[in-house]
Amino acid sequence: MRSLVFDSSSVISLATNDLLGTLKGLKKLFGGGFCIPAAVARELVDVPLSSHRFKLEAMMVSKLIEGGELEVHSSLEVGNLLASVNRIFSCRGASIVVVNKGEVEALALAVKIGAAAYVVDERTMRLLDEDPLRVRRILEGKLHAKVIVDKTLLKSFQDFVRGLKIIRSAELMMVAFEEGLLKEVVMSGASRRDTVDALLWGLRLRGCSISTGEIEELKRLME
């Protein structure tokens, strides 16, 4: 069965923008499964249910799981992969932690089941595959020191994810917009350009890694 695998970051972006309701229609259009691993389910539901900050969003996600819109897969053993990825970059002799267990477990699930795409809004995971030198530059900017890249570990990671498509909630919501799934969310009479602008900026301001240039380009394409 065709599948999309979600990291917690992409689901949080949708939840905090009140866009989780689009997943049911998107799943029907996709004709496959929307999946999360157990570690991501814990991040999205179990942990926030014990606090106040994201308790409502956790309940909303739990409802999607109960309804089958999000399918939870069993935990995967990703200890070695997690340790390997977090040793790719180092500074002053110490490894730099760049990803967490949920991100890596979702990635491993996507690879294991041959997912059509891995949906992740965090910048680092996507750039590790697409532009690892940019990750180094970002880290050097934060640490104000030289960052070393273990090329062997980086190549091993890139070989592991080779062929896997990585997308963001922004791309998913562009599909939802084009398919008319946002009519219940946005005001009637809004222009396509204004709707796309509001949608993408809402996602960006609540966690989706999308640049101003990318937003402007998508607005032009949607005119």
C-alpha positions as CSV (number, residue, x, y, z in Angstrom):
1,M,0.0,0.0,0.0
2,R,1.2,3.5,-0.8
3,S,2.2,5.5,2.3
4,L,3.3,8.9,3.6
5,V,5.2,8.9,6.8
6,F,5.0,11.9,9.1
7,D,7.4,13.3,11.6
8,S,6.0,15.1,14.6
9,S,7.1,18.5,13.3
10,S,4.8,18.4,10.2
11,V,1.8,17.2,12.3
12,I,2.5,20.0,14.8
13,S,2.6,22.6,12.0
14,L,-0.8,21.4,10.8
15,A,-2.3,21.2,14.3
16,T,-1.3,24.7,15.4
17,N,-2.7,26.1,12.2
18,D,-6.0,24.2,12.7
19,L,-5.4,22.2,9.5
20,L,-5.5,18.6,10.7
21,G,-9.0,18.3,9.2
22,T,-7.5,18.4,5.8
23,L,-5.7,15.0,6.3
24,K,-8.9,13.0,5.9
25,G,-9.5,14.4,2.4
26,L,-5.8,14.3,1.5
27,K,-5.6,10.6,2.5
28,K,-8.7,9.8,0.3
29,L,-7.1,11.6,-2.6
30,F,-3.7,9.9,-2.0
31,G,-5.3,6.4,-1.8
32,G,-2.9,5.1,0.7
33,G,-1.9,5.3,4.4
34,F,-0.7,8.2,6.5
35,C,1.7,6.7,9.0
36,I,3.7,7.7,12.1
37,P,6.0,5.5,14.2
38,A,5.4,4.9,17.9
39,A,8.1,7.4,18.9
40,V,6.3,10.2,17.0
41,A,3.0,9.1,18.5
42,R,4.5,9.6,22.0
43,E,5.9,13.0,21.0
44,L,2.5,14.1,19.6
45,V,0.1,12.6,22.2
46,D,1.6,11.0,25.3
47,V,4.0,13.8,26.3
48,P,1.8,16.8,25.6
49,L,-1.2,15.3,27.3
50,S,0.7,15.6,30.6
51,S,1.2,19.3,30.2
52,H,-0.9,22.4,29.4
53,R,0.8,23.9,26.4
54,F,-0.1,21.5,23.6
55,K,-2.8,19.4,25.4
56,L,-5.5,20.4,23.0
57,E,-3.4,19.6,19.9
58,A,-2.6,16.2,21.5
59,M,-6.2,15.4,21.8
60,M,-6.9,16.4,18.2
61,V,-4.1,14.2,17.0
62,S,-5.3,11.3,19.2
63,K,-8.7,11.7,17.5
64,L,-7.1,11.3,14.1
65,I,-5.3,8.1,15.3
66,E,-8.6,6.7,16.7
67,G,-10.3,7.4,13.4
68,G,-7.6,5.8,11.3
69,E,-6.4,8.9,9.6
70,L,-3.0,8.4,11.2
71,E,-1.8,4.9,11.5
72,V,0.7,4.2,14.3
73,H,3.5,1.6,13.5
74,S,5.4,-0.3,16.1
75,S,8.7,1.0,17.4
76,L,11.8,0.4,15.3
77,E,15.3,-0.1,16.7
78,V,17.1,3.0,15.5
79,G,19.8,3.4,18.2
80,N,22.7,2.8,15.9
81,L,21.3,5.1,13.1
82,L,20.5,7.8,15.7
83,A,24.0,7.7,17.1
84,S,25.6,7.6,13.6
85,V,23.7,10.7,12.4
86,N,24.5,12.6,15.6
87,R,28.2,11.9,15.0
88,I,28.3,13.4,11.5
89,F,29.1,16.9,12.8
90,S,31.5,17.8,15.6
91,C,33.0,20.9,17.1
92,R,36.0,21.1,19.4
93,G,36.1,17.3,19.6
94,A,32.5,16.9,20.7
95,S,29.7,15.4,18.5
96,I,26.8,17.8,17.8
97,V,23.3,16.4,18.3
98,V,21.3,17.4,15.2
99,V,18.3,15.0,15.2
100,N,16.1,13.3,17.8
101,K,14.7,9.7,18.0
102,G,11.3,10.6,16.6
103,E,12.7,12.1,13.5
104,V,15.1,9.1,12.9
105,E,12.4,6.5,13.7
106,A,10.1,8.2,11.2
107,L,12.8,8.3,8.6
108,A,13.6,4.6,9.2
109,L,9.9,3.7,8.9
110,A,9.7,5.6,5.6
111,V,12.7,3.7,4.2
112,K,11.5,0.3,5.6
113,I,8.0,0.5,4.0
114,G,9.1,2.2,0.8
115,A,7.0,5.3,1.5
116,A,6.1,7.6,-1.3
117,A,7.5,10.5,0.8
118,Y,8.7,11.4,4.3
119,V,6.8,14.5,5.6
120,V,9.1,16.6,7.9
121,D,9.1,20.3,8.6
122,E,12.3,20.4,10.6
123,R,15.1,22.0,8.5
124,T,18.0,19.8,9.6
125,M,16.7,16.4,8.5
126,R,15.9,17.7,5.0
127,L,19.2,19.5,4.6
128,L,21.2,16.5,5.7
129,D,20.1,14.9,2.5
130,E,19.8,17.9,0.2
131,D,22.6,20.2,1.4
132,P,24.7,19.0,4.3
133,L,27.3,21.7,3.8
134,R,24.5,24.2,4.6
135,V,23.9,22.4,7.9
136,R,27.6,22.9,8.7
137,R,27.4,26.6,7.9
138,I,24.3,27.0,10.1
139,L,26.1,25.2,13.0
140,E,29.2,27.2,12.6
141,G,27.1,30.4,12.7
142,K,25.5,29.3,15.9
143,L,28.6,28.0,17.6
144,H,31.1,30.6,16.2
145,A,33.6,27.8,15.6
146,K,34.7,25.5,12.9
147,V,32.5,22.4,12.5
148,I,34.0,19.1,11.2
149,V,32.0,16.8,8.9
150,D,32.6,13.0,9.1
151,K,32.3,12.3,5.4
152,T,32.1,8.6,5.9
153,L,29.1,8.8,8.2
154,L,27.5,11.4,6.0
155,K,27.8,9.2,2.9
156,S,26.4,6.3,4.9
157,F,23.4,8.4,5.8
158,Q,22.8,9.6,2.3
159,D,23.1,6.1,1.0
160,F,20.4,5.0,3.5
161,V,17.9,7.7,2.4
162,R,18.8,7.5,-1.3
163,G,15.6,7.6,-3.4
164,L,13.4,8.7,-0.5
165,K,11.3,11.8,-1.3
166,I,11.2,14.4,1.5
167,I,8.4,17.0,1.6
168,R,7.0,19.5,4.0
169,S,3.5,20.3,5.3
170,A,3.7,23.3,2.9
171,E,3.7,21.0,-0.1
172,L,0.8,19.0,1.3
173,M,-1.2,22.1,2.0
174,M,-0.7,23.3,-1.6
175,V,-2.3,20.1,-2.7
176,A,-5.1,20.6,-0.2
177,F,-5.6,24.1,-1.6
178,E,-5.7,23.0,-5.2
179,E,-8.2,20.2,-4.4
180,G,-10.6,22.6,-2.6
181,L,-10.0,21.1,0.9
182,L,-9.5,24.5,2.5
183,K,-12.9,25.9,1.8
184,E,-14.1,25.1,5.3
185,V,-11.0,26.9,6.7
186,V,-10.5,30.2,4.9
187,M,-12.9,33.0,4.3
188,S,-14.9,33.1,1.1
189,G,-13.9,35.7,-1.5
190,A,-10.2,35.6,-0.6
191,S,-7.9,35.7,-3.7
192,R,-5.8,32.7,-4.5
193,R,-2.7,34.7,-3.8
194,D,-3.8,36.0,-0.4
195,T,-5.0,32.5,0.6
196,V,-1.6,30.9,-0.3
197,D,0.2,33.8,1.4
198,A,-1.8,33.3,4.6
199,L,-1.4,29.5,4.5
200,L,2.3,29.4,3.9
201,W,3.1,32.2,6.4
202,G,1.0,30.5,9.0
203,L,2.9,27.2,8.5
204,R,6.3,29.0,8.5
205,L,5.5,30.9,11.7
206,R,4.5,27.8,13.5
207,G,7.4,25.5,12.5
208,C,7.6,24.7,8.8
209,S,11.0,25.4,7.4
210,I,10.1,27.4,4.2
211,S,11.9,30.5,3.0
212,T,10.4,33.8,2.0
213,G,11.6,33.2,-1.5
214,E,9.9,29.8,-1.7
215,I,6.7,31.4,-0.4
216,E,6.8,34.1,-3.1
217,E,7.5,31.5,-5.8
218,L,4.5,29.4,-4.8
219,K,2.3,32.5,-4.7
220,R,3.4,33.2,-8.3
221,L,2.7,29.6,-9.4
222,M,-0.8,29.7,-7.8
223,E,-1.9,33.0,-9.5
